[in-house]
């Protein structure tokens, strides 16, 4: 799972200068300017590894909780 965390952090921040790409896309989403198809695709491309990581962590927590019972 460490490799997934590395990929998620890298894609969330890349490119790191001048502003992380995911921050830019979230700002565009909140401002209502995320309208071009390439921007929407880019938003999902950079967000997907974080969502997958969250799901994996949540499922692991559920398994550990069930193992205790």
ZANU-705989 format. One record per residue: x, y, z of N, C-alpha, C in turn; residue in three letters. Coordinates in steps of 0.1 Angstrom, whole numbers, plus 5000, padded with zeros to 4 digits. Each point is the difference from the previous one (the first is absolute). Last residue first. Example, Ala and Ser with C-alpha at 12.3 -4.5 7.8 and 13.67 -1.06 7.14 Angstrom:
BEGIN
512849785071500950115000499250115008Ser;500349434999499150125000500950125000Ala;
END
This chain:
BEGIN
486449165165498749955005499949855000Unk;503850244982499950025014498849945006Unk;500650014953500949905006500050015015Unk;497650324975499349885000500949895006Unk;501950424994498950015010499349875001Unk;503350044967500649995014498950015010Unk;498650064956500549865002500649985014Unk;498750444986498849915002500449865003Unk;503450314989499550025013498749925003Unk;501849974957500949945009499650035015Unk;497550214966499849855000500949935009Unk;500750464994498749985007499749855001Unk;503850144976500250025014498749975008Unk;499849984953500949895005500250025015Unk;497750344978499249885000500849885006Unk;502250414993499050015011499249885001Unk;503050024964500749995013499150015012Unk;498350084957500349865001500749975013Unk;499150454989498849935003500249855002Unk;503650264986499750045014498749935004Unk;501549954955500849935010499750035015Unk;497550244965499749865001501049925010Unk;500350484986499249975012499849855002Unk;502250214961500850035012499349965013Unk;497849934958501349934999500850025013Unk;496050244994499749865003501349925000Unk;500350454986499549995014499849865005Unk;501050074954501250025009499650005015Unk;496549984968500849885000501250015009Unk;497550384995499249905007500849875001Unk;501850344973500150035014499349905009Unk;499649974953501449965004500250035015Unk;495950134979500149855002501449965005Unk;498050485012500649944989500149855002Unk;498450305035499149964990500549934988Unk;500850245049500549874996499049954989Unk;499550415027500750014987500649874995Unk;497750145043499149974989500650014986Unk;501950045047499750124993499049984989Unk;501649635024499350085009499650144994Unk;502649704975498749935003499250095009Unk;504450134991499250024988498649945002Unk;503149935034499750144999499150034988Unk;501849575004498950025010499650155000Unk;503649894972498749944995498950025010Unk;504350145012499550084989498749954995Unk;502349745032499550135006499450094990Unk;502149614984498749975007499450125007Unk;504350034980499049994990498649975006Unk;504050275025499649874998498849994991Unk;503350414995498949965009499749854997Unk;503650214978499950105010498949965010Unk;502349634993500350154999499350054987Unk;499649545012500150065013500250155000Unk;497349654965501350065002500050085013Unk;498249655014500750034987499250094991Unk;498549825044500850125000500750044987Unk;497149615007499350115006500850134999Unk;501949594986499150054990499150125006Unk;503249795029500750054988499050064990Unk;498349785038500650125004500750074988Unk;498249574994498950105003500650135003Unk;503049644993499450044988498950115002Unk;502049815038501050074993499450064987Unk;497449705025500150135007501050094993Unk;499649564985498850084997500050135006Unk;503549705011500150054986498850084996Unk;499949795042500950115000500250064986Unk;497649605010499250125000500950135000Unk;
END
